[in-house]
Amino acid sequence: MYLPKKDIKETLDTLEVPVFQENQTVFNELPAITFKVTNNDVDLFLDNTISHQNIEVQIDIWAESSVEASSLLSRVEEKMRNDLYHMNYSADVPNTGNIFHIVSRFNKSI
């Protein structure tokens, strides 16, 4: 079974912004990215071996402005697409204070 966390972290680290697995409540620097694997299920052949996996990753973007968050989302989408992930959801989340937040989800079948 393929466990994607390490590869996702390495991909997102190339964006040169802080990247954290799961949620962090206090950011020392913005923009920042948090991510988590929300699904990693397998389909099996009749002989009980893995035929393929369905992976879903949630990536949250945190920034000081809506424009900065959207710009980073565009860069995230390109990096994830290059790693054969398909963005299937993206939305602004009401901001808290001066932090703008975009949530996005990416799927990949291997």
Backbone as CSV, one residue per row, in Angstrom:
resi,resn,N_x,N_y,N_z,CA_x,CA_y,CA_z,C_x,C_y,C_z
1,MET,0.850,-1.184,0.000,0.000,0.000,0.000,0.891,1.242,0.000
2,TYR,0.537,2.173,-0.853,1.271,3.425,-0.971,0.763,4.414,0.075
3,LEU,1.684,5.025,0.820,1.352,6.045,1.811,1.896,7.380,1.299
4,PRO,1.016,8.311,0.920,1.432,9.489,0.153,1.956,10.685,0.938
5,LYS,1.891,10.689,2.262,2.197,11.907,3.029,3.582,12.468,2.734
6,LYS,4.594,11.625,2.730,5.963,12.103,2.514,6.094,12.767,1.146
7,ASP,5.540,12.135,0.110,5.633,12.685,-1.246,4.869,14.002,-1.372
8,ILE,3.707,14.090,-0.736,2.927,15.335,-0.779,3.699,16.456,-0.092
9,LYS,4.260,16.161,1.065,5.051,17.162,1.804,6.217,17.648,0.956
10,GLU,6.931,16.731,0.320,8.066,17.114,-0.522,7.623,17.967,-1.713
11,THR,6.494,17.629,-2.306,5.959,18.419,-3.423,5.611,19.828,-2.969
12,LEU,4.902,19.943,-1.858,4.484,21.256,-1.367,5.667,22.078,-0.861
13,ASP,6.687,21.416,-0.329,7.878,22.137,0.139,8.580,22.889,-0.992
14,THR,8.416,22.449,-2.232,9.058,23.132,-3.354,8.476,24.527,-3.586
15,LEU,7.342,24.825,-2.969,6.714,26.142,-3.100,7.393,27.192,-2.214
16,GLU,8.272,26.737,-1.349,9.065,27.620,-0.489,8.215,28.497,0.432
17,VAL,7.150,27.903,0.973,6.378,28.498,2.062,6.292,27.431,3.153
18,PRO,6.042,27.829,4.403,5.926,26.820,5.457,4.797,25.829,5.160
19,VAL,5.090,24.535,5.323,4.125,23.462,5.068,4.038,22.603,6.318
20,PHE,2.810,22.362,6.775,2.584,21.563,7.973,1.566,20.474,7.674
21,GLN,1.798,19.314,8.242,0.814,18.248,8.131,-0.256,18.496,9.183
22,GLU,-1.516,18.354,8.784,-2.666,18.646,9.638,-2.750,20.132,9.920
23,ASN,-3.495,20.505,10.948,-3.720,21.922,11.236,-2.787,22.429,12.318
24,GLN,-2.346,23.627,12.130,-1.574,24.327,13.146,-2.380,25.562,13.508
25,THR,-2.551,25.826,14.775,-3.415,26.939,15.172,-2.709,28.284,15.160
26,VAL,-1.387,28.299,15.341,-0.642,29.547,15.353,0.413,29.499,14.256
27,PHE,0.369,30.488,13.370,1.344,30.567,12.295,2.391,31.605,12.651
28,ASN,3.649,31.261,12.464,4.725,32.212,12.682,5.003,33.023,11.427
29,GLU,4.512,32.512,10.290,4.799,33.148,9.008,3.657,32.840,8.037
30,LEU,3.249,33.846,7.287,2.246,33.660,6.240,2.854,34.107,4.920
31,PRO,2.480,33.520,3.812,1.498,32.453,3.684,2.045,31.131,4.226
32,ALA,1.109,30.216,4.480,1.453,28.882,4.958,0.457,27.889,4.379
33,ILE,0.855,26.630,4.390,0.022,25.542,3.865,-0.079,24.460,4.922
34,THR,-1.294,23.943,5.117,-1.487,22.735,5.916,-2.138,21.697,5.013
35,PHE,-1.869,20.425,5.297,-2.482,19.374,4.487,-2.756,18.144,5.338
36,LYS,-3.695,17.341,4.843,-3.967,16.040,5.457,-4.544,15.115,4.402
37,VAL,-4.276,13.844,4.558,-4.859,12.827,3.691,-6.234,12.510,4.272
38,THR,-7.278,12.792,3.509,-8.640,12.567,4.008,-9.210,11.230,3.575
39,ASN,-8.560,10.601,2.595,-8.990,9.270,2.161,-7.819,8.567,1.484
40,ASN,-7.675,7.290,1.765,-6.676,6.461,1.094,-7.205,5.037,1.087
41,ASP,-8.250,4.821,0.293,-8.852,3.495,0.271,-8.307,2.672,-0.888
42,VAL,-8.430,1.370,-0.769,-7.915,0.461,-1.792,-9.055,-0.353,-2.389
43,ASP,-8.878,-0.706,-3.649,-9.743,-1.682,-4.306,-8.897,-2.928,-4.525
44,LEU,-9.525,-4.071,-4.372,-8.786,-5.331,-4.412,-9.168,-6.189,-5.605
45,PHE,-8.195,-6.976,-6.068,-8.462,-8.038,-7.022,-9.088,-9.209,-6.266
46,LEU,-9.597,-10.178,-6.986,-10.200,-11.348,-6.347,-9.200,-12.133,-5.502
47,ASP,-7.909,-12.046,-5.833,-6.901,-12.763,-5.044,-6.443,-11.972,-3.820
48,ASN,-7.136,-10.869,-3.503,-6.901,-10.054,-2.315,-5.648,-9.177,-2.401
49,THR,-5.130,-8.954,-3.593,-4.045,-7.998,-3.768,-4.650,-6.663,-4.200
50,ILE,-3.903,-5.603,-4.003,-4.412,-4.265,-4.300,-4.417,-4.025,-5.812
51,SER,-5.584,-3.661,-6.333,-5.670,-3.315,-7.751,-5.353,-1.830,-7.948
52,HIS,-5.884,-0.963,-7.071,-5.529,0.455,-7.095,-5.990,1.139,-5.811
53,GLN,-5.464,2.342,-5.610,-5.815,3.145,-4.450,-6.444,4.451,-4.904
54,ASN,-7.375,4.923,-4.097,-8.013,6.218,-4.314,-7.569,7.133,-3.180
55,ILE,-6.825,8.168,-3.522,-6.261,9.062,-2.521,-6.925,10.424,-2.643
56,GLU,-7.327,10.983,-1.511,-7.821,12.353,-1.466,-7.015,13.128,-0.433
57,VAL,-6.562,14.311,-0.816,-5.755,15.164,0.048,-6.453,16.508,0.186
58,GLN,-6.563,16.973,1.420,-7.077,18.327,1.651,-5.890,19.236,1.893
59,ILE,-5.846,20.330,1.150,-4.776,21.314,1.296,-5.408,22.659,1.639
60,ASP,-4.994,23.203,2.782,-5.488,24.498,3.233,-4.393,25.542,3.032
61,ILE,-4.795,26.685,2.522,-3.875,27.788,2.268,-4.264,28.940,3.183
62,TRP,-3.270,29.493,3.853,-3.463,30.576,4.805,-2.605,31.753,4.359
63,ALA,-3.187,32.946,4.266,-2.434,34.098,3.759,-2.972,35.389,4.356
64,GLU,-2.225,36.472,4.116,-2.607,37.779,4.643,-3.597,38.515,3.747
65,SER,-3.808,38.023,2.524,-4.796,38.635,1.634,-5.427,37.561,0.768
66,SER,-6.600,37.871,0.269,-7.301,36.950,-0.615,-6.524,36.730,-1.906
67,VAL,-5.925,37.786,-2.422,-5.143,37.696,-3.658,-3.931,36.785,-3.456
68,GLU,-3.240,36.949,-2.327,-2.078,36.109,-2.035,-2.481,34.640,-1.895
69,ALA,-3.600,34.377,-1.233,-4.089,33.006,-1.074,-4.442,32.395,-2.429
70,SER,-5.122,33.147,-3.273,-5.501,32.651,-4.600,-4.283,32.385,-5.476
71,SER,-3.304,33.260,-5.389,-2.073,33.068,-6.157,-1.354,31.792,-5.720
72,LEU,-1.303,31.562,-4.416,-0.664,30.344,-3.918,-1.467,29.108,-4.311
73,LEU,-2.795,29.195,-4.306,-3.621,28.066,-4.749,-3.277,27.691,-6.182
74,SER,-3.102,28.668,-7.028,-2.740,28.392,-8.420,-1.423,27.616,-8.503
75,ARG,-0.454,28.005,-7.695,0.841,27.313,-7.680,0.708,25.901,-7.107
76,VAL,-0.119,25.750,-6.053,-0.362,24.423,-5.462,-1.015,23.505,-6.489
77,GLU,-2.024,24.036,-7.174,-2.739,23.220,-8.168,-1.785,22.723,-9.241
78,GLU,-0.902,23.590,-9.718,0.045,23.185,-10.758,0.982,22.090,-10.250
79,LYS,1.521,22.252,-9.031,2.427,21.245,-8.465,1.714,19.906,-8.294
80,MET,0.500,19.956,-7.775,-0.245,18.711,-7.546,-0.629,18.056,-8.874
81,ARG,-1.009,18.860,-9.857,-1.341,18.311,-11.183,-0.133,17.637,-11.802
82,ASN,1.055,18.228,-11.615,2.276,17.615,-12.120,2.559,16.269,-11.451
83,ASP,1.995,16.076,-10.257,2.127,14.801,-9.543,0.882,13.929,-9.764
84,LEU,0.101,14.261,-10.812,-1.065,13.502,-11.260,-2.270,13.564,-10.318
85,TYR,-2.347,14.605,-9.499,-3.541,14.848,-8.684,-4.473,15.771,-9.458
86,HIS,-5.764,15.586,-9.232,-6.799,16.384,-9.875,-7.529,17.181,-8.789
87,MET,-7.559,18.514,-8.909,-8.285,19.318,-7.932,-9.783,19.163,-8.184
88,ASN,-10.504,18.690,-7.166,-11.945,18.495,-7.337,-12.779,19.429,-6.463
89,TYR,-12.104,20.297,-5.678,-12.849,21.234,-4.831,-11.921,22.352,-4.399
90,SER,-12.456,23.561,-4.341,-11.722,24.710,-3.829,-12.741,25.762,-3.409
91,ALA,-12.538,26.332,-2.215,-13.475,27.363,-1.748,-12.810,28.263,-0.720
92,ASP,-13.229,29.526,-0.733,-12.809,30.450,0.319,-13.552,30.094,1.599
93,VAL,-12.854,30.208,2.709,-13.454,30.011,4.023,-13.521,31.391,4.663
94,PRO,-14.628,31.723,5.338,-14.684,33.046,5.970,-13.438,33.285,6.822
95,ASN,-12.812,34.449,6.622,-11.551,34.711,7.320,-11.771,35.065,8.781
96,THR,-10.758,34.719,9.579,-10.765,35.034,11.000,-9.725,36.123,11.215
97,GLY,-10.166,37.272,11.653,-9.217,38.360,11.836,-8.639,38.778,10.496
98,ASN,-7.331,38.763,10.387,-6.664,39.177,9.155,-6.075,38.011,8.378
99,ILE,-6.535,36.800,8.635,-6.013,35.627,7.934,-7.061,35.145,6.934
100,PHE,-6.641,35.036,5.676,-7.512,34.523,4.621,-7.201,33.046,4.424
101,HIS,-8.244,32.262,4.156,-8.144,30.804,4.160,-8.872,30.238,2.943
102,ILE,-8.175,29.381,2.204,-8.785,28.635,1.099,-8.611,27.159,1.394
103,VAL,-9.674,26.399,1.259,-9.602,24.947,1.410,-9.723,24.330,0.012
104,SER,-8.915,23.315,-0.261,-8.971,22.638,-1.560,-8.781,21.146,-1.349
105,ARG,-9.293,20.358,-2.299,-9.145,18.901,-2.228,-8.652,18.389,-3.585
106,PHE,-7.783,17.399,-3.504,-7.172,16.804,-4.692,-7.325,15.296,-4.632
107,ASN,-7.619,14.691,-5.783,-7.759,13.239,-5.895,-6.711,12.660,-6.821
108,LYS,-6.379,11.399,-6.551,-5.461,10.660,-7.409,-5.767,9.187,-7.254
109,SER,-5.785,8.473,-8.359,-5.934,7.011,-8.334,-4.651,6.410,-8.868
110,ILE,-4.134,5.444,-8.130,-2.907,4.775,-8.580,-3.098,3.272,-8.538
